[in-house]
Structures are given as structure tokens and as C-alpha cells.
């Protein structure tokens, strides 16, 4: 006999208890004879297909209405609802977050060979990485590790079509390699503050004709994002940047972001909009998109 949920249960407790019930039911189905087990599994597949179609229609309608979109953000913040949506692949982490997780999983292997890997950017489903340590400068090691990284990414993030290793050096995050050296304002690059004005652990707002930009320095690695929380579009420059945890917390409603990738940790399917950034002769340059 199961104990009913009550108001004193936390969301995590409820999630764990419901997950346990599911595990127990699956274990019981596994003990059935072949015919009964197949009937039970077919019933499960039919119910899940029905639920996925209904939930997809609900989410689609919510996204089409600004009021519904805001409500959807609040709903997905609930662990139970997020787990349900994730189960039916209605929500999933953004591609940058998924790539970062694969690289984090591969990092112990890479470090065992005296090296490390840094995610530079993901552009047009190509992952750009920078190798450090003994892997940097050794063509054989670099090729071997690139192949290992690409295999892991293709297995876990099927959208990825390739991996490119970029040169090591003092290059900021989210650089667009083909744009190095471009200073023509018509190309979209705008001058920001001197890099020394944004020391590690600090952030600075940059207002341009095309976008309100937030520049962040996390452990000496610069990133640029649109200065707008993914929740309601309110500015983030008054938020809390925590260098130790690598997070940025919105000052308005407490939404928390990975300060390097822009991934929203509160609502994992949300993402800050990143902008290409480079440092040239000590000055930060950013290329904002229109909007």
C-alpha cells in the first residue's frame, strides 16, 4: 500500500517516491511470462504515446501565447513537471549545455594524458575546442584526442557534425575564428571597454545601437551575452556573479545561469543569447546580432 502524497512532502521527496513506484512496477513486469510482459509493455507504449501527443499540444499552445509562455517557464521549474516533459523529450538541454556535459565526462581521460580541453563555441553544429597541456602542439596527441572527443559527442549529441581544434592562446570565449582582425564596423563588430576594465570575477554592461550586452569575465575567460534574462527579458547586469560556482543569478526572479555557457540552470531548456567576442590590442570587441 502506497502512502499518499501530502503537503509536507517536498518536490524532491515526491519525485523520488513516484520514481520508486515506477521502478517497482517495471521490476514486476519483468517477472511476467513473455506474452503477459509484451502486453504490459504495449500498454505502456500506447499510454506514453497518448500522453506525449497531448502534452506536446499543450506546450505548443502555451508557447504561442506570451502569457502561456511565462506560465510554461514557471511550470517547468517544478521537478515533477520537468521530469515528465523530459521523459517525453518535450524539453531537453540546449546543445551547448549538452556538449559541455560530454566534455566534462571526457575530461578525466584527457587529463590522464596530461592535457585538458576547453569548449570555445558550438556553431552550425560544429564544436570548436582548444586543447591544453601536453596535448597542445603535439599533432599526434591532438588528432587522437580530437577523434576521441568527436566520437563521444556524436554518440551523445547526434546533431554534431564535426569537431575542430582551434589554436591555443589568449583568446576569449565564443570567438568567431574567421573574424579575427576584422575592425570594419560594417561587419558588425563594436568596440567595448578595455579588457582590463573587466577583471576576473567581474561583469560590465555595454549598450550599443543594436543590443544591450553583458560582458562577463569568469576565471580570465571572457564571454558576451544579450543583457536579458530568458525568463522575462529583464536586464541581468544587477545580478549576482559567483566566480566560485561559475553562476550568474538574475536580480529580478532568481533565475540562475552558467556564466560561461549561458545555460539556464533553473529552467534547463532556456539559454542566454551569446555574442561573438574577441580581444585585440587590449580592447574587447563584440559582434551583436540585430534585435
Secondary structure, 3 states (H helix, E strand, C coil): CCCCCCCCCCHHHHHHHHHHHHHHHHHHHHCCCHHHHHHHHHHHHHHHHHHHHHHHHHHHHHHHCHHHHHHHHHHHCCHHHHHHHHHCCCCCCCHHHHHHHHHHHHHHHHHCCCEEEEEEEEECCEEEEEEEECCCCCHHHHHHHHHHHHHHHHHHCCCCCEEEECCCCCCCCCCCHHHCCCCCHHHCEEEEEEHHHCCCCCEEEEECCCCEEEEEEECCEEEEEECCCCCCCCCCCCCEEECCCCEEECCCCCCEEECCCCEECCCCCCECCEEEEEEECCEEEEECCCC
